[in-house]
């Protein structure tokens, strides 16, 4: 289902077993990536095992190897807000389990598919989403999903029956079941836990 290969479409790296099992990704933002360790520990204890570190937070590349040393056997850690091939290559060289982008950037997708690493490029229009999927995305990140609603997935699957979608942006925890029923691979919804440091924002999908 997740490996689609035609003359016009390259083979897509499969989603991880963790993502398929939990359907949850925690997207972390903070003043600095050195603040992430206690948040990741809290998420691990709570059963959230897929973690995305966004490059909008300073220090991600410096802290990623340290976080992998501490948590790599228990969680998978990816890098998000990747917009250039150089950023993607650096993240992959440091051990990122997957790459997430806010845009449809073909060179970033290619950098990941060439190395067999899951990649989730962002887009909103059918053209953007189909382009990302055709280039080999593991799933396309529908952003901002709140502007279209869960029915958008079934509309996309009219012309693109195999496309996998991860909605993100403007969603709440209450929105998650409807998106999963609509066929989303996972769902991203913004939230904050009182058990975590208030300086670190968390987005649970």
MDAnalysis code that builds the backbone (N, CA, C; Angstrom):
import MDAnalysis as mda
import numpy as np

u = mda.Universe.empty(615, n_residues=205, atom_resindex=np.repeat(np.arange(205), 3), trajectory=True)
u.add_TopologyAttr("name", ["N", "CA", "C"] * 205)
u.add_TopologyAttr("resid", np.arange(1, 206))
u.add_TopologyAttr("resname", ["UNK", "UNK", "UNK", "UNK", "UNK", "UNK", "UNK", "UNK", "UNK", "UNK", "UNK", "UNK", "UNK", "UNK", "UNK", "UNK", "UNK", "UNK", "UNK", "UNK", "UNK", "UNK", "UNK", "UNK", "UNK", "UNK", "UNK", "UNK", "UNK", "UNK", "UNK", "UNK", "UNK", "UNK", "UNK", "UNK", "UNK", "UNK", "UNK", "UNK", "UNK", "UNK", "UNK", "UNK", "UNK", "UNK", "UNK", "UNK", "UNK", "UNK", "UNK", "UNK", "UNK", "UNK", "UNK", "UNK", "UNK", "UNK", "UNK", "UNK", "UNK", "UNK", "UNK", "UNK", "UNK", "UNK", "UNK", "UNK", "UNK", "UNK", "UNK", "UNK", "UNK", "UNK", "UNK", "UNK", "UNK", "UNK", "UNK", "UNK", "UNK", "UNK", "UNK", "UNK", "UNK", "UNK", "UNK", "UNK", "UNK", "UNK", "UNK", "UNK", "UNK", "UNK", "UNK", "UNK", "UNK", "UNK", "UNK", "UNK", "UNK", "UNK", "UNK", "UNK", "UNK", "UNK", "UNK", "UNK", "UNK", "UNK", "UNK", "UNK", "UNK", "UNK", "UNK", "UNK", "UNK", "UNK", "UNK", "UNK", "UNK", "UNK", "UNK", "UNK", "UNK", "UNK", "UNK", "UNK", "UNK", "UNK", "UNK", "UNK", "UNK", "UNK", "UNK", "UNK", "UNK", "UNK", "UNK", "UNK", "UNK", "UNK", "UNK", "UNK", "UNK", "UNK", "UNK", "UNK", "UNK", "UNK", "UNK", "UNK", "UNK", "UNK", "UNK", "UNK", "UNK", "UNK", "UNK", "UNK", "UNK", "UNK", "UNK", "UNK", "UNK", "UNK", "UNK", "UNK", "UNK", "UNK", "UNK", "UNK", "UNK", "UNK", "UNK", "UNK", "UNK", "UNK", "UNK", "UNK", "UNK", "UNK", "UNK", "UNK", "UNK", "UNK", "UNK", "UNK", "UNK", "UNK", "UNK", "UNK", "UNK", "UNK", "UNK", "UNK", "UNK", "UNK", "UNK", "UNK", "UNK", "UNK", "UNK", "UNK", "UNK"])
u.atoms.positions = np.array([
    [0.830, -1.217, 0.000],
    [0.000, 0.000, 0.000],
    [0.850, 1.248, 0.000],
    [1.966, 1.209, 0.745],
    [2.770, 2.409, 0.898],
    [3.915, 2.487, -0.096],
    [4.140, 1.415, -0.898],
    [5.203, 1.434, -1.886],
    [4.576, 1.490, -3.271],
    [4.373, 2.683, -3.768],
    [3.743, 2.873, -5.065],
    [4.829, 3.147, -6.085],
    [4.873, 2.341, -7.159],
    [5.910, 2.520, -8.158],
    [5.311, 2.352, -9.540],
    [5.353, 3.427, -10.320],
    [4.891, 3.416, -11.691],
    [5.945, 4.142, -12.501],
    [5.833, 4.178, -13.842],
    [6.807, 4.928, -14.625],
    [6.893, 6.388, -14.231],
    [5.826, 6.950, -13.655],
    [5.819, 8.362, -13.290],
    [6.040, 8.597, -11.811],
    [6.160, 7.543, -11.016],
    [6.220, 7.701, -9.572],
    [7.326, 6.835, -9.006],
    [8.218, 7.413, -8.207],
    [9.304, 6.647, -7.617],
    [8.793, 5.902, -6.393],
    [9.562, 4.919, -5.950],
    [9.177, 4.137, -4.776],
    [9.279, 4.992, -3.522],
    [8.253, 4.941, -2.684],
    [8.191, 5.764, -1.478],
    [8.758, 5.010, -0.283],
    [9.654, 5.632, 0.508],
    [10.073, 4.996, 1.766],
    [8.862, 4.768, 2.661],
    [8.770, 3.601, 3.245],
    [7.607, 3.253, 4.053],
    [7.595, 4.008, 5.375],
    [6.409, 4.293, 5.924],
    [6.336, 4.857, 7.276],
    [6.857, 3.842, 8.280],
    [7.349, 4.331, 9.397],
    [7.910, 3.443, 10.406],
    [6.822, 2.618, 11.077],
    [7.246, 1.515, 11.683],
    [6.310, 0.701, 12.460],
    [5.746, 1.501, 13.624],
    [6.565, 2.391, 14.183],
    [6.094, 3.235, 15.292],
    [4.934, 4.105, 14.838],
    [5.089, 4.762, 13.700],
    [4.030, 5.649, 13.215],
    [2.769, 4.867, 12.884],
    [2.931, 3.711, 12.256],
    [1.765, 2.907, 11.911],
    [1.036, 2.414, 13.152],
    [1.791, 2.186, 14.221],
    [1.194, 1.661, 15.450],
    [0.539, 2.761, 16.277],
    [1.223, 3.912, 16.440],
    [0.742, 4.943, 17.364],
    [-0.081, 6.033, 16.686],
    [0.150, 6.284, 15.407],
    [-0.504, 7.368, 14.650],
    [-0.241, 8.718, 15.297],
    [0.835, 8.836, 16.050],
    [1.109, 10.044, 16.834],
    [2.530, 10.532, 16.575],
    [2.662, 11.832, 16.287],
    [3.968, 12.479, 16.201],
    [3.919, 13.708, 17.099],
    [4.906, 13.869, 17.951],
    [5.005, 15.072, 18.778],
    [5.971, 16.036, 18.111],
    [5.487, 17.211, 17.730],
    [6.302, 18.221, 17.064],
    [6.722, 19.247, 18.107],
    [8.036, 19.336, 18.347],
    [8.544, 20.156, 19.446],
    [9.104, 21.483, 18.957],
    [8.802, 22.525, 19.713],
    [9.384, 23.849, 19.495],
    [9.747, 24.429, 20.856],
    [10.875, 25.117, 20.926],
    [11.313, 25.698, 22.191],
    [12.249, 26.862, 21.899],
    [12.683, 27.545, 22.960],
    [13.649, 28.627, 22.778],
    [14.982, 28.091, 22.291],
    [15.336, 26.882, 22.730],
    [16.563, 26.229, 22.291],
    [16.376, 24.723, 22.420],
    [17.027, 23.967, 21.531],
    [16.860, 22.519, 21.524],
    [17.391, 21.850, 22.785],
    [18.210, 22.542, 23.559],
    [18.694, 21.965, 24.818],
    [17.545, 21.782, 25.812],
    [16.398, 22.411, 25.562],
    [15.229, 22.254, 26.436],
    [14.436, 20.987, 26.135],
    [14.791, 20.257, 25.087],
    [13.957, 19.153, 24.635],
    [14.034, 17.893, 25.488],
    [15.156, 17.643, 26.125],
    [15.366, 16.359, 26.781],
    [14.257, 15.986, 27.768],
    [13.881, 16.861, 28.718],
    [12.815, 16.476, 29.649],
    [11.455, 16.306, 28.974],
    [11.237, 17.032, 27.893],
    [9.974, 16.889, 27.163],
    [9.908, 15.521, 26.488],
    [10.997, 15.137, 25.841],
    [11.030, 13.832, 25.179],
    [10.863, 12.712, 26.195],
    [11.482, 12.862, 27.371],
    [11.336, 11.845, 28.407],
    [9.879, 11.723, 28.836],
    [9.199, 12.861, 29.003],
    [7.790, 12.826, 29.394],
    [6.941, 12.178, 28.306],
    [7.237, 12.496, 27.056],
    [6.493, 11.898, 25.954],
    [6.738, 10.392, 25.878],
    [7.982, 9.986, 26.075],
    [8.307, 8.555, 26.050],
    [7.516, 7.801, 27.113],
    [7.501, 8.347, 28.313],
    [6.762, 7.708, 29.400],
    [5.269, 7.637, 29.055],
    [4.773, 8.656, 28.367],
    [3.366, 8.689, 27.997],
    [3.027, 7.880, 26.757],
    [4.031, 7.256, 26.137],
    [3.778, 6.401, 24.986],
    [3.810, 7.089, 23.647],
    [4.266, 8.358, 23.614],
    [4.427, 9.065, 22.339],
    [5.863, 8.819, 21.885],
    [6.037, 8.048, 20.838],
    [7.358, 7.516, 20.506],
    [7.937, 8.060, 19.209],
    [7.220, 8.930, 18.528],
    [7.739, 9.575, 17.326],
    [7.832, 11.072, 17.585],
    [9.051, 11.611, 17.513],
    [9.328, 12.987, 17.909],
    [9.889, 13.755, 16.718],
    [9.328, 14.924, 16.431],
    [9.850, 15.797, 15.378],
    [10.454, 17.050, 15.992],
    [11.723, 17.294, 15.712],
    [12.403, 18.509, 16.158],
    [12.419, 19.501, 15.005],
    [11.857, 20.677, 15.204],
    [11.742, 21.650, 14.123],
    [12.960, 22.551, 14.060],
    [13.409, 22.842, 12.844],
    [14.574, 23.712, 12.659],
    [14.261, 25.175, 12.968],
    [13.002, 25.491, 13.246],
    [12.675, 26.842, 13.707],
    [13.171, 27.071, 15.131],
    [13.584, 26.008, 15.810],
    [14.194, 26.097, 17.139],
    [15.711, 26.067, 16.986],
    [16.436, 27.008, 17.587],
    [17.898, 27.001, 17.488],
    [18.499, 25.762, 18.149],
    [19.631, 25.320, 17.613],
    [20.419, 24.282, 18.259],
    [20.028, 22.859, 17.944],
    [19.128, 22.643, 16.987],
    [18.655, 21.284, 16.717],
    [19.790, 20.382, 16.243],
    [20.585, 20.856, 15.306],
    [21.646, 20.008, 14.777],
    [22.702, 19.697, 15.843],
    [22.938, 20.640, 16.735],
    [23.918, 20.404, 17.796],
    [23.391, 19.404, 18.831],
    [22.100, 19.468, 19.119],
    [21.523, 18.630, 20.165],
    [21.064, 17.264, 19.666],
    [20.799, 17.135, 18.373],
    [20.248, 15.885, 17.852],
    [21.107, 14.667, 18.198],
    [22.431, 14.690, 17.995],
    [23.222, 13.495, 18.353],
    [23.121, 13.144, 19.832],
    [23.055, 14.158, 20.705],
    [22.946, 13.903, 22.133],
    [21.598, 13.273, 22.476],
    [20.548, 13.772, 21.841],
    [19.213, 13.225, 22.091],
    [19.094, 11.794, 21.556],
    [19.734, 11.529, 20.425],
    [19.710, 10.170, 19.886],
    [20.473, 9.214, 20.797],
    [21.575, 9.690, 21.362],
    [22.332, 8.844, 22.291],
    [21.488, 8.471, 23.502],
    [20.681, 9.439, 23.970],
    [19.896, 9.202, 25.184],
    [18.615, 8.440, 24.908],
    [17.945, 8.789, 23.799],
    [16.599, 8.259, 23.580],
    [16.466, 7.357, 22.357],
    [17.530, 7.211, 21.590],
    [17.422, 6.539, 20.301],
    [16.915, 5.120, 20.343],
    [17.116, 4.428, 21.470],
    [16.624, 3.056, 21.581],
    [15.148, 2.988, 21.952],
    [14.578, 4.120, 22.354],
    [13.201, 4.109, 22.846],
    [12.227, 4.854, 21.934],
    [12.716, 5.864, 21.201],
    [11.844, 6.672, 20.350],
    [12.522, 6.875, 18.998],
    [11.727, 7.316, 18.020],
    [12.310, 7.745, 16.751],
    [12.253, 9.266, 16.701],
    [13.355, 9.877, 16.260],
    [13.455, 11.331, 16.229],
    [13.692, 11.784, 14.799],
    [12.782, 12.617, 14.287],
    [12.918, 13.196, 12.961],
    [13.171, 14.683, 13.053],
    [13.409, 15.300, 11.921],
    [13.665, 16.743, 11.859],
    [12.654, 17.381, 10.920],
    [12.035, 18.470, 11.377],
    [11.031, 19.177, 10.594],
    [11.422, 20.600, 10.268],
    [10.539, 21.289, 9.532],
    [10.786, 22.633, 9.014],
    [12.047, 22.649, 8.159],
    [12.257, 21.561, 7.429],
    [13.387, 21.449, 6.510],
    [12.965, 22.046, 5.168],
    [13.760, 22.979, 4.651],
    [13.382, 23.649, 3.410],
    [14.438, 23.563, 2.318],
    [15.632, 23.046, 2.633],
    [16.689, 22.953, 1.626],
    [17.293, 21.550, 1.625],
    [17.851, 21.125, 0.483],
    [18.522, 19.831, 0.445],
    [19.685, 19.751, 1.431],
    [20.394, 20.854, 1.625],
    [21.519, 20.859, 2.569],
    [21.050, 20.563, 3.983],
    [19.921, 21.166, 4.382],
    [19.365, 20.876, 5.708],
    [18.966, 19.411, 5.818],
    [18.353, 18.890, 4.765],
    [17.936, 17.482, 4.781],
    [19.144, 16.566, 4.910],
    [20.175, 16.823, 4.134],
    [21.366, 15.975, 4.171],
    [22.037, 16.034, 5.541],
    [22.114, 17.229, 6.127],
    [22.715, 17.355, 7.456],
    [21.921, 16.562, 8.481],
    [20.590, 16.704, 8.444],
    [19.744, 15.981, 9.389],
    [19.903, 14.469, 9.229],
    [19.951, 14.007, 8.007],
    [20.093, 12.578, 7.759],
    [21.470, 12.074, 8.192],
    [22.506, 12.868, 7.927],
    [23.850, 12.483, 8.353],
    [23.942, 12.363, 9.869],
    [23.147, 13.164, 10.579],
    [23.156, 13.136, 12.045],
    [22.265, 12.043, 12.616],
    [21.508, 11.374, 11.750],
    [20.711, 10.242, 12.214],
    [19.223, 10.454, 12.302],
    [18.686, 11.527, 11.699],
    [17.232, 11.759, 11.733],
    [16.489, 10.571, 11.134],
    [15.420, 10.156, 11.805],
    [14.650, 8.995, 11.352],
    [13.717, 9.338, 10.202],
    [13.359, 10.611, 10.078],
    [12.498, 11.067, 8.995],
    [12.635, 12.567, 8.860],
    [12.140, 13.092, 7.729],
    [12.209, 14.522, 7.436],
    [10.805, 15.036, 7.143],
    [10.499, 16.211, 7.705],
    [9.210, 16.873, 7.457],
    [9.487, 18.264, 6.902],
    [8.751, 18.650, 5.866],
    [8.927, 19.975, 5.278],
    [7.602, 20.731, 5.296],
    [7.655, 22.074, 5.330],
    [6.419, 22.854, 5.251],
    [6.007, 23.136, 3.816],
    [6.840, 22.717, 2.851],
    [6.620, 23.043, 1.441],
    [6.877, 21.803, 0.588],
    [6.555, 21.911, -0.687],
    [6.864, 20.852, -1.634],
    [8.142, 21.231, -2.367],
    [9.271, 20.762, -1.869],
    [10.586, 21.065, -2.439],
    [11.163, 19.767, -3.013],
    [11.148, 19.596, -4.330],
    [11.558, 18.329, -4.935],
    [12.942, 17.847, -4.512],
    [13.906, 18.755, -4.381],
    [15.263, 18.326, -4.046],
    [15.344, 17.758, -2.630],
    [14.521, 18.261, -1.726],
    [14.490, 17.714, -0.367],
    [13.902, 16.302, -0.391],
    [12.818, 16.127, -1.135],
    [12.199, 14.805, -1.240],
    [13.180, 13.809, -1.838],
    [13.871, 14.206, -2.898],
    [14.832, 13.330, -3.552],
    [15.974, 12.958, -2.623],
    [16.438, 13.910, -1.831],
    [17.531, 13.632, -0.892],
    [17.145, 12.514, 0.070],
    [15.876, 12.485, 0.452],
    [15.404, 11.457, 1.391],
    [15.136, 10.130, 0.696],
    [14.443, 10.164, -0.432],
    [14.113, 8.911, -1.113],
    [15.370, 8.200, -1.587],
    [16.377, 8.963, -1.966],
    [17.632, 8.354, -2.410],
    [18.283, 7.541, -1.292],
    [18.042, 7.960, -0.050],
    [18.629, 7.263, 1.092],
    [17.623, 6.364, 1.803],
    [16.406, 6.270, 1.244],
    [15.404, 5.379, 1.802],
    [14.833, 5.830, 3.129],
    [14.832, 7.145, 3.384],
    [14.356, 7.690, 4.658],
    [12.979, 8.322, 4.455],
    [12.013, 8.040, 5.330],
    [10.678, 8.622, 5.182],
    [10.707, 10.143, 5.120],
    [9.869, 10.703, 4.250],
    [9.801, 12.154, 4.080],
    [8.342, 12.561, 3.930],
    [7.988, 13.685, 4.566],
    [6.613, 14.176, 4.610],
    [6.605, 15.639, 4.151],
    [6.491, 15.890, 2.834],
    [6.486, 17.260, 2.327],
    [5.127, 17.923, 2.492],
    [5.143, 19.227, 2.760],
    [3.909, 19.958, 2.980],
    [3.316, 20.513, 1.703],
    [1.992, 20.632, 1.715],
    [1.278, 21.218, 0.590],
    [-0.192, 21.343, 0.933],
    [-0.922, 22.073, 0.127],
    [-2.360, 22.254, 0.343],
    [-3.156, 21.918, -0.911],
    [-2.694, 22.388, -2.060],
    [-3.464, 22.184, -3.287],
    [-3.248, 20.778, -3.839],
    [-4.184, 20.291, -4.646],
    [-3.978, 18.994, -5.285],
    [-2.672, 18.922, -6.069],
    [-2.300, 20.014, -6.737],
    [-1.053, 20.009, -7.501],
    [0.151, 19.817, -6.590],
    [0.200, 20.556, -5.473],
    [1.322, 20.415, -4.537],
    [1.374, 19.019, -3.940],
    [0.238, 18.530, -3.493],
    [0.203, 17.239, -2.820],
    [0.527, 16.101, -3.785],
    [-0.018, 16.151, -4.973],
    [0.284, 15.114, -5.952],
    [1.746, 15.155, -6.361],
    [2.307, 16.355, -6.489],
    [3.724, 16.476, -6.840],
    [4.595, 15.810, -5.793],
    [4.329, 16.093, -4.514],
    [5.098, 15.471, -3.445],
    [4.959, 13.969, -3.438],
    [3.751, 13.485, -3.627],
    [3.507, 12.038, -3.626],
    [4.192, 11.365, -4.818],
    [4.094, 11.997, -5.981],
    [4.695, 11.429, -7.195],
    [6.215, 11.344, -7.077],
    [6.811, 12.289, -6.340],
    [8.261, 12.305, -6.179],
    [8.756, 11.301, -5.148],
    [7.831, 10.658, -4.419],
    [8.237, 9.603, -3.505],
    [8.001, 9.872, -2.042],
    [7.148, 10.821, -1.711],
    [6.858, 11.088, -0.307],
    [6.262, 9.859, 0.367],
    [6.641, 9.648, 1.625],
    [6.034, 8.591, 2.432],
    [4.560, 8.892, 2.637],
    [4.263, 10.155, 2.932],
    [2.914, 10.709, 2.972],
    [3.073, 12.200, 2.767],
    [2.045, 12.849, 2.296],
    [2.099, 14.295, 2.135],
    [1.466, 14.958, 3.353],
    [2.074, 16.054, 3.789],
    [1.558, 16.798, 4.934],
    [0.570, 17.854, 4.427],
    [-0.697, 17.652, 4.730],
    [-1.735, 18.590, 4.315],
    [-1.740, 19.765, 5.283],
    [-1.350, 20.952, 4.781],
    [-1.194, 22.113, 5.652],
    [-1.621, 23.389, 4.928],
    [-2.414, 24.257, 5.586],
    [-3.063, 24.058, 6.884],
    [-4.373, 23.295, 6.728],
    [-4.471, 22.165, 7.410],
    [-5.596, 21.246, 7.221],
    [-6.921, 21.820, 7.687],
    [-6.873, 22.718, 8.676],
    [-8.127, 23.260, 9.216],
    [-8.908, 24.059, 8.185],
    [-8.260, 24.475, 7.110],
    [-8.955, 25.272, 6.099],
    [-9.791, 24.422, 5.148],
    [-9.604, 23.087, 5.186],
    [-10.317, 22.246, 4.230],
    [-11.201, 21.187, 4.881],
    [-10.785, 20.578, 5.988],
    [-11.594, 19.570, 6.666],
    [-11.312, 18.160, 6.189],
    [-11.761, 17.141, 6.980],
    [-11.455, 15.736, 6.686],
    [-11.944, 15.261, 5.326],
    [-13.036, 15.829, 4.837],
    [-13.555, 15.412, 3.545],
    [-12.590, 15.634, 2.400],
    [-11.592, 16.461, 2.632],
    [-10.600, 16.749, 1.593],
    [-9.836, 15.485, 1.205],
    [-9.621, 14.575, 2.169],
    [-8.885, 13.350, 1.859],
    [-9.638, 12.506, 0.835],
    [-10.940, 12.334, 1.033],
    [-11.707, 11.530, 0.083],
    [-11.755, 12.202, -1.289],
    [-11.777, 13.534, -1.305],
    [-11.749, 14.240, -2.586],
    [-10.419, 14.011, -3.299],
    [-9.312, 14.056, -2.541],
    [-8.002, 13.814, -3.138],
    [-7.901, 12.402, -3.698],
    [-8.513, 11.453, -3.005],
    [-8.375, 10.060, -3.425],
    [-9.268, 9.704, -4.599],
    [-10.068, 10.654, -5.046],
    [-10.761, 10.431, -6.315],
    [-9.744, 10.291, -7.442],
    [-8.958, 11.347, -7.705],
    [-7.942, 11.236, -8.754],
    [-6.661, 10.536, -8.294],
    [-6.383, 10.535, -6.972],
    [-5.132, 9.971, -6.452],
    [-5.459, 8.895, -5.405],
    [-5.914, 7.721, -5.809],
    [-6.461, 6.744, -4.861],
    [-5.468, 6.222, -3.838],
    [-4.180, 6.265, -4.120],
    [-3.190, 5.682, -3.210],
    [-2.525, 6.704, -2.292],
    [-2.825, 7.982, -2.441],
    [-2.099, 9.016, -1.709],
    [-2.298, 8.869, -0.200],
    [-1.211, 9.034, 0.548],
    [-1.257, 9.004, 2.010],
    [-1.098, 10.423, 2.535],
    [-1.898, 10.782, 3.547],
    [-2.008, 12.172, 3.993],
    [-1.828, 12.268, 5.501],
    [-1.056, 13.268, 5.934],
    [-0.934, 13.626, 7.350],
    [-1.393, 15.072, 7.492],
    [-2.622, 15.323, 7.955],
    [-3.102, 16.689, 8.125],
    [-2.415, 17.383, 9.289],
    [-2.184, 18.680, 9.135],
    [-1.491, 19.467, 10.155],
    [-1.925, 20.921, 10.043],
    [-2.018, 21.580, 11.195],
    [-2.287, 23.008, 11.183],
    [-3.706, 23.369, 11.559],
    [-3.857, 24.005, 12.736],
    [-5.153, 24.494, 13.168],
    [-6.090, 23.427, 13.678],
    [-5.590, 22.225, 13.990],
    [-6.441, 21.140, 14.448],
    [-6.337, 20.967, 15.954],
    [-7.413, 20.484, 16.559],
    [-7.432, 20.199, 17.989],
    [-7.491, 18.688, 18.193],
    [-7.276, 18.271, 19.445],
    [-7.369, 16.846, 19.766],
    [-8.738, 16.293, 19.374],
    [-9.788, 17.118, 19.541],
    [-11.133, 16.672, 19.214],
    [-11.302, 16.396, 17.717],
    [-10.449, 16.991, 16.892],
    [-10.543, 16.794, 15.452],
    [-9.938, 15.470, 14.990],
    [-9.082, 14.874, 15.813],
    [-8.293, 13.721, 15.379],
    [-9.149, 12.553, 14.901],
    [-10.175, 12.085, 15.651],
    [-10.928, 10.910, 15.194],
    [-11.530, 11.068, 13.800],
    [-12.033, 12.252, 13.491],
    [-12.649, 12.451, 12.178],
    [-11.617, 12.313, 11.065],
    [-10.413, 12.821, 11.298],
    [-9.363, 12.719, 10.281],
    [-8.898, 11.278, 10.122],
    [-8.782, 10.545, 11.226],
    [-8.378, 9.145, 11.136],
    [-9.447, 8.339, 10.398],
    [-10.719, 8.593, 10.725],
    [-11.800, 7.896, 10.012],
    [-11.779, 8.226, 8.525],
    [-11.359, 9.445, 8.202],
    [-11.300, 9.852, 6.794],
    [-10.140, 9.214, 6.053],
    [-9.227, 8.568, 6.797],
    [-8.128, 7.855, 6.143],
    [-6.760, 8.457, 6.317],
    [-6.601, 9.428, 7.235],
    [-5.285, 10.017, 7.459],
    [-4.326, 8.992, 8.049],
    [-3.074, 9.045, 7.621],
    [-2.054, 8.170, 8.186],
    [-1.779, 8.539, 9.640],
    [-1.752, 9.827, 9.937],
    [-1.597, 10.366, 11.287],
    [-2.182, 11.768, 11.268],
    [-2.360, 12.370, 12.431],
    [-2.952, 13.703, 12.516],
    [-2.120, 14.571, 13.438],
    [-1.865, 15.805, 13.040],
    [-1.117, 16.749, 13.857],
    [-2.066, 17.769, 14.461],
    [-2.083, 17.853, 15.796],
    [-2.944, 18.840, 16.459],
    [-2.152, 19.535, 17.556],
    [-2.340, 20.816, 17.680],
    [-1.568, 21.599, 18.630],
    [-2.100, 21.403, 20.038],
    [-1.180, 21.308, 20.990],
    [-1.553, 21.163, 22.386],
    [-0.376, 21.437, 23.280],
    [-0.626, 21.509, 24.569],
    [0.428, 21.735, 25.545],
    [0.089, 20.932, 26.790],
    [1.067, 20.260, 27.360],
    [0.841, 19.436, 28.540],
    [1.375, 20.113, 29.782],
    [0.594, 20.114, 30.864],
    [1.047, 20.717, 32.119],
    [2.179, 19.916, 32.736],
    [2.370, 18.676, 32.274],
    [3.440, 17.845, 32.803],
    [4.771, 18.131, 32.133],
    [4.754, 19.007, 31.097],
    [5.967, 19.307, 30.354],
    [6.380, 20.746, 30.619],
    [7.657, 21.077, 30.397],
    [8.113, 22.443, 30.602],
    [7.312, 23.431, 29.769],
    [6.855, 24.496, 30.384],
    [6.015, 25.452, 29.663],
    [6.780, 26.144, 28.548],
    [8.109, 26.119, 28.591],
    [8.893, 26.795, 27.567],
    [8.914, 26.012, 26.262],
    [8.449, 24.764, 26.259],
    [8.485, 23.947, 25.065],
    [7.089, 23.702, 24.556],
    [6.799, 24.160, 23.349],
    [5.500, 23.908, 22.743],
    [5.462, 22.531, 22.135],
    [4.330, 21.866, 22.226],
    [4.208, 20.494, 21.724],
    [2.999, 20.418, 20.813],
    [3.167, 19.778, 19.673],
    [2.083, 19.543, 18.725],
    [1.909, 18.052, 18.574],
    [0.780, 17.525, 19.030],
    [0.578, 16.080, 18.989],
    [-0.255, 15.693, 17.783],
    [0.270, 14.726, 17.015],
    [-0.461, 14.249, 15.854],
    [-0.828, 12.794, 16.018],
])
